[in-house]
Amino acid sequence: MPDTQTITGSCLCGQISYQAEAALLFQAHCHCQDCRKNGGSAFAALAFVPIESLNWQGETQTFSHNANSGTKMTKHFCANCGSQLFGTNSNRPDRIHIKVGTMDDAKWFQPQCNVWASSRLPSTPINSDVKDFATMPVAKSKK
């Protein structure tokens, strides 16, 4: 994968489209209950980019809630078709995740880990080469 990735995509109905030109910060599969509920799937595939690198056309609606950690999570979605596109976390205001399923081409996507693996559904296939974290790993502080 190149240092800088061009990511484009849209919601199901096409009213919202986006583009990011960025070095990816992180790629993961999240198995938490919130991701399963808001995506209607067994897990969420997420690519994190610097928030300033993402631009979108069209108006998103938002829904905010508190995660188990107490952080405020904000989901961006299309009011017309309901596709969830992006999400932010109040503890990391410098980054935004993009739902991989909304991307035009995501062949490059390789999750670096599974987070909230303790919540993974037993029927979800696993790749033994991808590291599991029982919950959300805590980022090491920069000194």
VENPEDA-V932612 format. One line per field, one symbol per residue. ss: DSSP state (2 for helix, 1 for strand, 0 for the rest). A space follows every 10 residues. Layout:
ss: ???
This chain:
ss: 0000111111 0000001111 1100011111 0022222220 0001111111 2221111001 1111110000 0111111100 0001111112 2200111112 2210000000 0011102220 0000000000 1100000000 000
